[in-house]
Amino acid sequence: MLLLGCIKDVSDYELAISLPNGLSGFVPVTQISDAYSKLLTKQVAQGELPEELHSLPDMYSAGTLVRCIVTSTEKSVDGRRSVKLSIDPKKVNKGLSSTALAAGMLLSGSVLSVEDHGYLIDIGVAGTHAFLPHQKAKNYIKAVKKGPDLKIGQNLNCLIVEVKNEGRVVCLSIDRSEVAASIATERQNWTLSNLLPGLVVKARVQKVAPFGMKLTFLSYFTGIVDFMHMDLEKSMSYSPDQVVRACVLSVHPTSRAVRLTLRPPFLHAGGAPRQLPEQRMGAVLEEATVKAFYKQFGAIFELDDGTLAFARLKHLSKTRKSFKPGAFKEGCKHKCRIIDYSLMDEMCVVSLKHQIIEARFLQYQDIHTGDVVQGKVLSLKPIGMQVKVADGIRGLVPSLHLSDVILKQPEKKYNIGDEIKCRVLECNPGGKKLILTLKKSLVQSKLPVLSNYEDAKPGLITHGFVVCAREFGCIVKFYNDVKGLVPKNELGSEPVSCPDKVFYEGQVLKVMVLKCEPQQERLLLSFRLSSKPGPEDKWKCTPKEKQEAKYQIGEMVDVKILKKKDNGLEVSILGDEDNVVAWIPKLHLSDFVATSKLLWHCLQEGDVLSRVMYLSDKGEHIILSRKSAVISAVQEEQVVRSFSEIQPGMLLTGYVRNVMPFGVFVEFPFGVTGLAPKVSMSDKFVTDTKDHFVVGQTVIAKVMSIDEEKQRVLLNLKVSECSSGDSAAESFALLNQYFKELKEIRDLLRRGEPSICELVPGKRVHLAVQDVREDGSALFSGSSVTGLTVTATRCHLGDKNIAPGEKRKALVLHVDALTSEVYVSLREELLKQRPKRVSMRS
């Protein structure tokens, strides 16, 4: 069966696919394409990674539509059905032949090889060679942001532009505007044996029924649109003989049944369905209103934000016997919980079951490292115990963690079905990986949970477990795979000559942190809890570190860029006789995160940056910063050099080091760090911390309290609490710095992209209408915007109707240099206004 699906999740070994009607499936890494499978075989045979082989996350993104074919279905032990899929063009396009190919056809393809002038594409049609020129791929490559080139195995939605030699050679395009404008027609000679999902067609309504309607399309095809795929805003206005735009969802190989959708995001080929905001998943809603009830399927509800949700029949009550149809009349209200989201139906899936609404955990994202959880034993294997924590959530207790001591026969202590209490050692929602421990010393520990290197402050005492004991000392592990070394001289108050005879693997012990280098993930520990790190315990300085010690924090230097890397710039300090190499992290190029990315994009190897501040010597290089606010704070001595100098009420300038669900870690010059809890992050209510702060963001923080014993600082990031008094002057200074950096970026852009520099907000330009989209927005082209994507949203087109080819005068609203996108307005009231100049008095 052929289906249109949407990528829901991407891992190294498979693609999770959302299918129509709330179904889901997966594409194994071996079902991508023939060329990709050959590279995997080569990797296995040679034992090393071929240069052309890229991981699935490097090529695919959630939200992308793909054509799939069902290869098998299996039923698991718990009754869940697993649908195995393939996106290999040879299987998806098997109904096509070279003689059936025609210009304007839309079909799946996969990159076969990278050539000088373009790409060879595998479209799965025997005897046909397909070529994609660079010119027809560049806009797509820029939009998907997966690197400068397409990669072998990358699946593409291809438009046939030209057919030569009776179908033996075809020329393709993946340009988004061309693909979006494509529509299947009778001229393309589609048949039931080769009809593909994802084709957009013009259809005529044949019959309207309570659960959907019947359509005819491409002259002699008939198809069904079920109630979940009608455009809900128009569902009551459909009538026989009405002409509508539709998209093919699925084609059954034996019954030849075709299902279609009328939902707007699918009505332009290559579109993307709406996604559910992360914070909505798992949300409990007190009142959801019944919109419609279908006794064979379930009920549709309207949620508090106006969106629609579907509850299957089995999720409307605890049991079939307790189900009361009368409670689901239109307008009735019920308490429910969002348990899933169907991308292909653009609809939340909810449950009214009490046990699901009250469940502590619904998905892996709800579980945090260090949580104590209840579970049920599912199986015992040599590698450990499989535990069911909740429906759809399973964890593994490694054999080392079944008890405080190693169990030779765990089956004598545990039985299948036993209820157990365990603690989360590691949780990776992306990989659906959950590692648990049953060690009582860890489960019942009241000491702090050490789950990242940033929390490992000198003097911190916590529980860890031994994973290795050798002549040099012990390796001790904590949560989230954080580990450190207890050197031989720190194993006890008395000398230990043979550590491997005193300590054993899996042994839980209290340890104290002596020193930590988070960037290097190096952690020095001690079993001597009463001792304090002294000068003799510190790691020895390497000659390079001694050389770097001649620079002081706050010292200003000029640098030359040696190498651009994804996360920053490798530079040499000018005027230094030792040619010291330093490092400027990308997010330290500016106080403004967006500007940092733009500056990194514009700078080139060999450029010279002046007045860069020495920040620290962590790790392999000296760390430098161009953050103006941080530099000013250091130069004006508005900093603390050690924990002992911190006082409650202080206002300190720093930058976000890490964003966690419970709060934000902020680092200040001289290495002092603090935590701003969720309640102290913003004057607004905080649902998701990532919506308010990003790593690298410059912040002003107010010290709320300090804990000298644990060396912890609690901060407040609320704007209302962190103003120094002269907020107007601070705002103008920030604006002034922002515009100064924008001018610097504009000067840098003139070297490589001069056309984009001429476009500034407020400028009037003459453009030609290129395309009008279904959502009402329009694309433009013109001599002044060559190589740029120019868009006007529906509200900025004004009252006049426009058509492709028309010449229009427009006003530039915004220019995004990173994506080469320009947003314009055609509204008369904006075009008539003259720009006003704002003067600032110093």
C-alpha positions in Angstrom: 0.0 0.0 0.0 1.3 3.4 -0.9 0.9 6.2 1.6 1.8 9.9 2.1 3.5 10.2 5.5 5.2 12.9 7.5 8.5 12.5 9.4 7.7 12.7 13.1 11.1 11.8 14.5 14.6 11.1 13.2 17.2 8.8 14.8 20.4 7.2 13.6 18.7 4.0 12.7 15.2 4.8 11.6 12.6 7.5 10.6 9.4 7.6 12.6 6.5 8.4 10.3 3.1 9.8 11.0 0.5 8.2 8.7 -3.1 9.3 8.0 -5.9 8.5 10.5 -3.7 8.5 13.5 -1.5 5.6 12.4 2.3 5.6 12.6 5.1 3.5 11.1 8.9 3.5 10.8 11.4 3.4 8.0 14.5 1.3 8.9 17.9 2.8 7.8 18.1 -0.1 5.3 15.0 1.1 3.5 16.1 4.6 2.4 17.6 3.8 -1.1 19.9 1.3 -2.9 22.8 3.8 -2.9 22.5 4.5 0.8 22.3 0.7 1.6 25.5 0.2 -0.4 27.3 2.8 1.7 26.1 1.1 4.9 27.4 -2.3 3.5 30.7 -0.6 2.7 31.0 0.8 6.2 30.4 -2.7 7.7 32.9 -4.3 5.4 35.7 -1.8 5.9 35.0 -1.0 9.5 35.2 2.7 8.9 32.8 5.5 7.9 32.9 6.3 4.2 33.2 10.0 3.4 29.9 10.1 1.4 27.9 8.4 4.2 25.8 10.8 6.3 23.6 9.9 9.3 19.8 10.2 8.9 19.6 13.3 11.2 22.0 15.0 8.8 19.6 14.5 5.9 16.1 14.4 7.3 14.0 16.7 9.5 10.7 16.3 11.4 7.8 17.8 9.5 8.9 16.7 6.0 6.3 14.8 3.8 7.5 11.6 2.2 5.9 8.9 0.0 6.1 5.5 1.6 5.2 1.9 0.8 4.1 -0.6 3.5 6.6 -3.5 3.5 5.2 -5.5 6.5 3.0 -5.2 9.6 3.7 -7.0 12.9 1.9 -7.3 16.2 3.9 -6.9 19.4 3.4 -8.7 22.7 1.4 -5.9 24.2 -1.0 -5.8 21.2 0.5 -2.8 19.4 0.7 -3.0 15.7 4.1 -2.1 14.1 4.0 -0.8 10.5 7.3 -1.2 8.6 7.7 1.2 5.7 10.1 2.0 2.8 10.9 5.2 1.0 13.2 3.6 -1.6 12.1 5.0 -5.0 12.5 1.6 -6.6 9.6 0.4 -4.4 7.5 3.5 -4.2 7.7 4.2 -8.0 7.5 0.5 -9.1 4.3 1.2 -11.1 6.1 3.7 -13.4 7.9 2.8 -16.6 10.2 5.0 -18.7 7.5 5.4 -21.4 5.0 6.6 -18.9 7.1 9.5 -17.8 5.9 13.0 -18.8 6.9 16.6 -18.1 5.0 18.0 -15.1 4.9 14.7 -13.2 5.8 14.7 -9.5 7.5 11.7 -8.1 9.9 10.6 -5.4 13.7 10.5 -6.0 16.8 9.8 -4.0 20.3 11.3 -4.5 22.4 8.6 -6.3 25.7 10.6 -6.7 27.1 14.2 -6.7 28.4 15.4 -10.0 30.2 18.6 -11.2 27.0 20.2 -12.6 24.4 18.7 -10.5 23.2 15.3 -9.1 22.2 11.9 -10.5 18.9 11.0 -9.0 17.5 7.5 -8.5 13.8 7.6 -9.4 13.4 3.8 -9.4 12.4 3.6 -13.0 14.4 0.9 -15.0 16.2 2.2 -18.0 15.8 5.9 -17.1 18.6 8.3 -16.0 17.5 11.3 -14.0 19.6 14.5 -13.6 19.0 17.4 -11.3 21.0 20.6 -12.2 22.6 22.7 -9.4 20.4 25.6 -10.5 17.2 23.7 -9.8 18.4 22.6 -6.4 20.0 25.6 -4.8 16.8 27.2 -3.3 15.8 23.9 -1.8 19.3 23.4 -0.3 19.2 26.9 1.3 15.7 26.3 2.7 16.3 22.9 4.3 19.6 24.0 6.0 21.2 20.6 5.9 24.6 21.7 4.4 25.9 23.2 1.1 25.1 20.1 -0.9 22.5 17.3 -1.2 23.7 14.0 0.2 23.6 10.4 -1.1 20.3 8.8 0.2 18.5 12.2 0.6 14.8 11.7 -0.4 13.4 14.4 -2.7 10.1 15.5 -4.1 11.0 15.8 -7.8 9.3 17.6 -10.6 10.0 16.3 -14.2 10.9 19.3 -16.2 11.9 17.6 -19.5 11.8 14.1 -20.9 14.3 13.0 -23.6 14.9 9.9 -25.7 11.5 8.3 -25.0 12.0 8.5 -21.2 15.5 7.3 -21.1 16.7 10.7 -19.8 14.8 13.1 -17.7 15.7 16.5 -16.2 14.3 17.3 -12.8 13.7 20.2 -10.5 13.2 20.4 -6.7 12.7 24.2 -6.6 10.1 24.8 -3.9 8.1 27.3 -5.9 8.0 25.0 -9.0 7.0 21.9 -7.0 4.3 23.9 -5.1 2.8 25.1 -8.3 2.6 21.6 -9.8 -0.7 19.8 -10.3 -1.5 16.4 -11.8 -3.4 16.5 -15.1 -4.9 14.1 -17.6 -2.1 14.8 -20.0 0.4 13.1 -17.7 -1.4 9.8 -18.3 -1.7 8.6 -14.6 -3.2 5.2 -14.2 -4.4 3.2 -11.1 -1.3 1.1 -11.3 1.2 4.0 -11.1 -0.9 6.8 -9.2 1.3 8.2 -6.4 0.4 9.7 -3.0 1.2 13.4 -2.7 -0.2 14.4 -6.1 -2.4 17.5 -6.0 -5.4 17.2 -8.3 -8.6 19.2 -9.2 -11.6 17.0 -8.2 -15.3 17.2 -8.4 -17.6 16.3 -5.5 -19.8 13.3 -6.5 -21.5 12.6 -3.2 -21.5 14.0 0.4 -22.2 11.7 3.3 -22.1 12.1 7.2 -18.6 10.5 7.4 -17.0 12.1 4.4 -17.5 12.4 0.7 -16.8 10.8 -2.7 -14.8 12.7 -5.4 -13.9 12.1 -9.0 -10.6 13.3 -10.5 -8.4 13.0 -13.5 -11.5 12.1 -15.6 -12.1 8.6 -14.5 -10.6 8.2 -11.0 -12.8 8.1 -7.9 -11.6 8.6 -4.3 -12.9 9.0 -0.7 -12.3 11.9 1.7 -13.1 10.8 5.3 -14.4 13.2 8.0 -10.9 13.8 9.4 -9.6 15.1 6.1 -12.3 17.5 5.1 -11.5 21.2 5.4 -13.4 21.7 8.7 -14.1 25.4 8.0 -15.9 24.4 4.8 -17.3 20.9 5.9 -20.9 22.1 6.0 -20.8 23.8 2.6 -19.7 21.0 0.3 -22.2 20.1 -2.4 -22.4 17.7 -5.4 -20.6 18.9 -8.6 -18.5 21.4 -6.6 -14.9 21.6 -7.9 -12.2 21.3 -5.1 -8.5 21.0 -4.9 -7.4 17.7 -3.3 -4.3 15.7 -2.5 -3.9 11.9 -2.8 -3.2 10.4 0.6 -3.1 6.7 -0.1 -3.5 4.1 -2.9 -4.4 0.5 -2.1 -2.7 -2.0 -4.5 -5.4 -4.6 -4.7 -8.7 -2.8 -4.1 -7.4 0.3 -6.0 -9.1 2.4 -3.3 -7.8 6.0 -3.3 -8.1 8.3 -0.3 -7.7 12.0 -0.5 -7.4 15.0 1.8 -8.8 18.5 1.5 -6.8 20.0 4.3 -5.1 23.3 3.2 -1.4 22.4 4.0 -1.5 19.4 1.7 -3.0 21.3 -1.3 0.4 22.5 -2.5 3.0 19.8 -3.2 5.9 19.9 -0.8 3.9 21.7 1.9 4.3 20.9 5.6 1.5 20.2 8.1 1.2 22.3 11.3 3.1 20.9 14.3 2.0 20.9 17.9 4.0 23.1 20.3 6.1 20.9 22.7 4.5 22.3 25.8 1.0 21.1 24.7 1.9 17.4 24.6 0.7 15.8 27.8 -1.4 18.8 28.8 -4.5 18.1 30.8 -7.6 20.2 29.7 -10.4 20.7 32.1 -13.1 21.4 29.5 -13.0 20.0 25.9 -16.2 20.5 23.9 -17.7 17.7 21.8 -18.1 18.9 18.2 -19.1 15.5 16.6 -19.6 11.9 17.7 -19.1 8.9 15.4 -20.3 5.7 17.1 -18.0 3.5 15.1 -14.8 5.6 15.4 -14.8 8.1 18.3 -15.4 11.8 19.0 -14.0 15.1 17.8 -13.5 17.8 20.4 -12.7 21.5 20.3 -9.9 22.4 22.8 -9.4 25.5 24.8 -7.3 27.2 22.1 -9.8 26.5 19.3 -8.0 23.6 17.7 -9.6 20.2 17.2 -8.8 16.8 18.7 -9.9 13.3 18.2 -10.5 10.6 20.8 -10.8 7.0 19.7 -13.7 5.0 21.0 -11.6 3.0 23.5 -10.3 6.3 25.0 -13.8 7.7 25.7 -14.3 5.5 28.8 -12.5 3.1 31.1 -14.3 0.0 29.7 -16.7 -0.6 26.8 -19.4 -1.5 29.4 -19.0 1.9 31.2 -19.3 3.8 27.9 -22.4 6.1 27.7 -23.1 7.5 24.2 -25.5 10.1 25.6 -22.5 11.9 27.3 -21.1 12.8 23.9 -23.8 14.9 22.3 -22.6 18.1 20.6 -21.8 20.8 23.1 -21.0 18.4 26.1 -17.8 19.1 27.9 -15.2 16.6 29.2 -11.9 16.6 30.9 -9.1 15.0 28.8 -5.4 14.8 28.2 -3.4 15.3 25.0 -1.6 11.9 24.4 -0.4 12.3 20.9 -0.5 14.5 17.8 -1.2 13.2 14.3 0.8 15.3 11.8 -1.0 13.8 8.8 -4.4 14.7 10.3 -3.2 17.9 11.9 -5.1 16.9 15.0 -4.3 16.2 18.7 -5.2 12.7 19.9 -6.8 12.9 23.4 -7.9 10.4 26.1 -10.7 10.7 28.6 -9.5 7.7 30.7 -9.0 8.7 34.3 -5.8 6.6 34.7 -4.2 8.4 31.7 -5.3 11.9 32.8 -3.7 11.2 36.3 -0.6 9.4 35.0 2.7 11.0 36.2 4.5 10.1 33.0 3.0 10.1 29.5 6.2 10.3 27.3 9.9 10.1 27.8 10.1 13.9 27.9 8.2 13.9 31.2 11.0 11.9 32.9 14.0 13.6 34.3 17.4 12.3 35.5 17.3 11.6 39.2 13.5 11.0 39.4 12.4 8.1 41.6 9.8 6.0 39.6 7.6 3.0 40.1 7.7 0.3 37.5 6.7 -3.3 36.7 9.2 -6.1 35.8 8.7 -7.2 32.2 11.6 -9.5 31.6 15.0 -10.6 32.9 17.9 -10.9 30.5 21.7 -11.3 30.7 22.1 -7.5 30.1 19.6 -6.6 32.8 16.0 -6.1 33.6 13.3 -4.6 31.3 10.9 -2.4 33.3 7.6 -0.9 32.3 7.3 2.6 33.8 4.1 3.6 31.9 2.2 2.8 28.7 4.7 3.2 25.9 7.6 3.9 28.3 10.1 1.2 29.1 13.5 1.3 30.8 16.5 -0.9 31.4 18.1 -1.7 34.7 21.6 -2.9 33.7 22.8 -6.1 35.5 25.3 -4.0 37.5 22.4 -2.0 39.0 20.0 -4.8 40.0 21.2 -4.5 43.6 23.9 -2.8 45.8 25.9 -6.0 45.4 26.3 -8.1 42.2 23.5 -10.7 41.8 24.6 -13.9 40.2 21.0 -15.2 40.0 18.6 -12.2 39.8 15.6 -14.4 39.0 15.7 -15.6 42.6 15.1 -12.0 43.8 12.8 -10.7 41.1 9.8 -12.1 39.3 8.0 -11.0 36.2 5.2 -8.6 37.2 6.8 -7.4 40.4 6.3 -3.8 41.3 9.6 -2.1 42.0 10.9 1.4 42.9 13.9 2.6 40.9 15.8 5.8 40.1 16.5 7.3 36.7 20.2 7.3 35.8 19.9 8.5 32.3 17.0 9.6 30.0 17.3 10.4 26.3 13.8 11.2 25.0 15.1 11.5 21.4 16.5 7.9 21.4 13.8 6.7 23.7 16.5 5.5 26.1 15.8 5.1 29.8 18.5 3.7 32.1 17.4 2.9 35.7 19.0 1.7 39.0 17.7 -0.5 41.8 20.7 0.2 44.1 19.1 1.2 47.4 22.0 3.5 48.3 21.2 5.5 45.1 17.4 5.2 45.2 17.2 6.4 48.9 20.0 9.0 48.7 19.2 12.5 49.9 22.4 14.0 48.5 22.4 16.2 45.4 22.0 14.5 42.0 25.1 15.1 39.9 23.8 15.0 36.3 26.1 17.5 34.5 29.6 18.8 34.8 28.5 22.4 35.4 27.0 21.3 38.8 30.3 19.7 40.0 31.5 22.5 42.3 34.5 22.0 44.5 33.4 20.7 47.9 30.2 19.1 46.6 29.5 15.7 48.3 27.3 13.2 46.5 26.8 9.5 45.9 28.5 7.7 42.9 29.3 4.2 41.9 32.6 2.6 41.0 32.9 1.5 37.3 36.7 0.8 37.3 39.4 0.2 40.0 43.0 0.2 38.8 46.5 0.9 40.1 46.1 4.6 39.3 42.8 4.9 41.3 39.0 4.6 40.7 36.7 5.8 38.0 33.4 6.8 39.6 30.2 7.4 37.6 27.1 9.5 38.4 23.9 10.4 36.5 23.8 11.1 32.7 27.1 9.4 32.2 29.0 12.0 34.2 32.2 10.4 35.5 35.4 11.4 37.3 38.7 10.1 38.6 39.6 9.4 42.3 43.4 9.4 42.2 45.3 6.9 44.3 46.3 9.5 46.9 42.6 10.4 47.4 41.2 6.8 47.9 41.3 7.1 51.8 43.0 8.6 54.8 45.4 5.6 54.7 47.5 4.7 51.6 45.8 2.0 49.4 48.4 -0.1 47.5 46.0 -2.2 45.5 42.7 -0.3 44.7 41.3 -3.3 42.7 41.3 -5.4 45.9 39.6 -2.8 48.1 37.0 -1.4 45.7 34.7 -3.4 43.3 32.6 -2.5 40.2 29.2 -1.2 41.1 30.1 -0.2 44.7 28.2 2.9 45.8 30.3 5.4 47.8 30.2 9.0 48.9 32.6 11.2 47.0 33.7 14.9 47.2 34.4 17.0 44.1 37.9 18.5 44.2 38.0 20.2 40.8 36.1 20.2 37.6 36.7 21.5 34.0 33.2 21.3 32.4 34.3 22.0 28.8 36.9 19.2 29.0 34.5 17.0 31.0 37.3 16.4 33.5 36.4 15.7 37.1 38.8 15.2 40.0 37.2 13.5 43.0 38.1 12.2 46.5 36.9 9.6 48.9 38.4 11.7 51.8 35.3 13.7 52.6 36.8 15.8 55.3 39.8 16.9 53.2 39.8 20.1 51.2 41.7 20.5 47.9 45.1 22.1 48.6 47.8 23.5 46.4 49.5 20.1 46.2 46.3 18.4 44.9 45.8 20.7 41.9 46.6 19.4 38.4 49.9 20.4 37.1 50.1 23.3 34.7 51.3 22.3 31.2 53.9 24.6 29.5 51.1 25.9 27.3 49.0 26.9 30.3 52.0 28.7 31.8 52.5 30.5 28.5 48.8 31.6 28.5 49.0 32.8 32.1 50.7 36.0 31.0 47.2 37.2 29.9 44.8 38.5 32.6 41.0 38.4 32.5 39.7 41.6 31.1 42.9 42.3 29.0 42.0 43.6 25.5 43.8 42.1 22.4 43.5 42.3 18.6 43.2 39.0 16.8 43.4 37.5 13.3 41.0 34.7 12.2 42.8 31.5 11.4 39.9 29.1 10.9 36.1 29.2 11.0 34.4 26.3 12.7 30.7 25.5 13.3 30.8 26.7 16.9 33.3 29.5 16.7 36.5 31.1 15.4 40.1 29.9 15.9 42.3 33.1 16.1 45.8 34.1 16.7 46.6 37.0 19.1 48.4 39.8 17.1 51.6 41.2 18.5 52.3 38.1 20.5 55.8 36.7 19.9 54.7 33.2 20.9 51.9 33.2 18.3 49.4 32.1 20.9 46.2 30.5 19.4 42.9 31.4 21.1 39.2 30.6 20.6 36.1 32.9 20.2 32.9 30.9 20.7 30.3 31.8 18.1 27.9 33.1 20.8 30.6 35.4 22.2 30.8 37.5 19.0 28.0 39.7 20.3 25.6 40.4 23.2 22.8 39.6 20.7 22.5 35.9 19.8 21.1 36.6 16.3 23.8 39.1 15.6 26.5 36.5 16.7 25.2 34.1 14.1 25.2 36.9 11.4 28.7 38.0 12.3 30.0 34.4 12.1 28.3 34.1 8.7 30.0 37.2 7.4 33.5 36.9 8.8 36.2 35.2 6.8 39.6 33.6 7.5 42.2 36.3 7.6 39.9 39.0 9.0 41.2 41.1 11.9 39.0 41.7 15.0 40.1 44.5 17.3 39.4 45.0 21.0 38.5 41.4 22.0 38.6 40.6 25.7 40.5 37.7 27.3 37.8 35.8 29.2 39.4 32.6 30.5 41.9 29.8 29.7 39.5 26.8 30.1 40.3 23.8 28.0 42.7 23.7 25.0 42.7 27.4 24.1 42.4 30.8 25.6 38.7 31.9 25.5 38.0 35.4 24.2 34.8 37.4 24.1 33.4 40.4 22.0 30.3 40.8 24.2 30.2 44.5 24.8 28.1 44.4 28.0 30.5 41.8 29.5 33.6 43.8 28.5 32.1 46.9 30.1 31.3 45.1 33.3 34.9 43.8 33.6 36.4 47.2 32.8 34.2 49.0 35.2 34.9 46.5 38.0 31.3 45.5 38.2 32.2 41.8 38.6 33.0 39.3 41.3 36.4 37.5 41.2 35.5 34.7 43.6 32.5 33.2 45.4 33.5 35.0 48.6 32.9 38.4 47.0 29.2 37.7 46.1 26.6 39.5 48.2 22.8 39.3 47.9 21.3 42.2 46.0 24.3 42.6 43.6 23.6 43.2 39.9 26.0 41.2 37.7 26.4 40.9 33.9 26.9 37.4 32.6 25.7 35.0 29.9 23.5 31.9 29.8 25.5 28.8 30.1 22.7 26.2 30.1 18.9 26.2 29.9 17.3 23.4 31.9 13.6 22.6 32.5 13.9 23.8 36.1 15.9 27.0 35.4 18.8 28.8 33.8 22.5 28.5 34.6 24.3 31.8 34.2 28.1 32.2 34.1 30.0 35.4 35.0 33.5 36.5 34.2 36.1 34.9 36.5 34.1 31.6 36.3 31.5 32.1 39.0 28.1 30.5 38.1 24.6 30.7 39.5 21.1 29.3 38.9 18.0 31.3 38.1 15.1 29.0 39.1 12.0 28.9 36.8 10.0 31.1 39.2 12.7 33.9 39.0 13.3 33.8 35.3 10.7 36.3 34.0 8.0 38.7 35.0 5.7 36.5 32.9 4.5 33.0 33.8 7.1 30.5 32.5 5.8 27.3 31.0 8.9 26.2 29.0 12.3 27.7 30.0 13.5 27.4 26.4 10.9 29.9 25.2 12.5 32.7 27.4 16.3 32.2 27.2 18.9 30.6 24.9 22.4 29.5 25.5 24.9 32.4 25.0 22.4 35.2 25.7 23.8 38.1 27.6 21.9 38.8 30.8 21.9 41.1 33.9 21.2 39.0 37.0 20.4 40.0 40.6 21.8 37.8 43.3 19.0 36.5 45.5 20.8 34.3 48.0 24.0 32.3 48.4 24.7 29.0 50.1 28.3 29.1 51.3 28.3 25.4 52.3 27.3 24.1 48.9 28.9 27.0 47.0 25.6 27.8 45.2 24.2 31.1 44.0 20.5 31.7 43.4 19.7 34.5 40.8 16.8 36.6 39.6 16.5 37.4 35.9 13.2 39.3 36.1 13.5 42.6 34.2 11.6 44.4 37.0 14.2 43.3 39.5 17.4 43.7 37.4 17.3 47.4 36.4 20.0 49.7 37.8 17.6 52.6 37.9 18.5 54.5 34.7 16.7 52.1 32.4 16.3 54.6 29.5 20.1 55.1 29.3 20.7 51.4 29.4 18.1 50.8 26.6 19.7 53.5 24.4 23.2 52.1 25.0 22.0 48.6 24.0 20.3 50.0 20.9 23.3 52.0 20.0 25.5 48.9 20.2 23.0 46.8 18.2 23.0 49.3 15.3 26.7 49.6 15.5 27.1 45.9 15.0 24.5 45.9 12.2 26.6 48.5 10.4 29.7 46.2 10.8 27.7 43.3 9.4 26.5 45.4 6.5 30.1 46.4 5.7 31.2 42.8 5.8 28.3 41.6 3.6 29.3 44.1 0.9 32.3 41.9 0.2 30.3 38.8 -0.8 26.6 39.7 -1.1 26.4 43.4 -2.1 22.8 43.2 -3.4 21.4 42.4 0.1 23.2 45.4 1.6 21.3 47.8 -0.6 18.0 46.5 0.8 17.2 48.2 4.1 13.8 48.4 5.9 11.9 51.4 4.5 13.4 51.2 1.0 11.0 51.2 -2.0 11.6 48.7 -4.7 10.1 47.7 -8.1 9.2 44.0 -8.2 7.4 41.5 -10.4 4.8 39.1 -9.0 6.3 35.5 -9.4 3.6 33.4 -7.7 0.5 33.7 -5.4 0.3 31.0 -2.8 -2.8 29.2 -1.5 -2.5 31.0 1.9 -2.7 34.4 0.2 1.0 35.3 0.4 3.0 36.1 -2.7 6.5 35.6 -4.1 8.3 38.4 -6.0 11.4 38.7 -8.3 13.3 41.7 -9.7 16.7 42.9 -10.8 17.4 44.5 -7.3 16.6 41.2 -5.5 18.5 38.6 -7.6 19.2 35.4 -5.6 16.9 36.5 -2.8 13.5 35.0 -1.7 11.1 38.0 -1.6 7.7 37.4 0.2 4.7 39.5 1.1 2.2 38.0 3.5 -1.5 38.2 2.8 -2.1 41.2 5.1 0.6 43.1 3.3 -0.7 42.7 -0.2 -3.3 45.4 0.4 -6.8 45.5 -1.0 -5.9 44.9 -4.7 -5.8 41.5 -6.3 -2.5 40.6 -7.9 -1.5 38.0 -10.5 1.8 36.5 -11.6 3.7 38.7 -14.0 2.3 42.1 -12.7 4.8 44.8 -11.8 4.4 46.3 -8.4 6.0 48.9 -6.1 6.8 47.5 -2.6 8.3 48.6 0.7 11.0 46.6 2.4 9.9 45.5 5.9 12.7 43.1 7.0 15.8 41.6 5.5 17.2 38.2 6.9 20.8 38.0 5.7 21.2 34.5 7.1 18.4 32.9 5.0 18.6 35.5 2.1 14.9 36.2 2.7 13.2 39.7 2.2 9.8 40.6 3.5 7.9 43.4 1.7 4.6 45.2 1.8 2.4 46.5 -1.0 0.0 48.5 1.3 -0.6 52.0 0.1 -0.6 53.6 3.6 2.9 52.4 4.1 4.2 53.3 0.7 2.8 56.9 1.0 4.6 57.5 4.3 8.0 59.2 4.4 10.6 57.6 6.7 11.3 59.6 9.9 14.7 60.0 11.3 15.3 59.5 15.0 18.0 61.6 16.6 19.6 60.6 19.9 21.2 63.2 22.1 24.2 61.9 24.0 
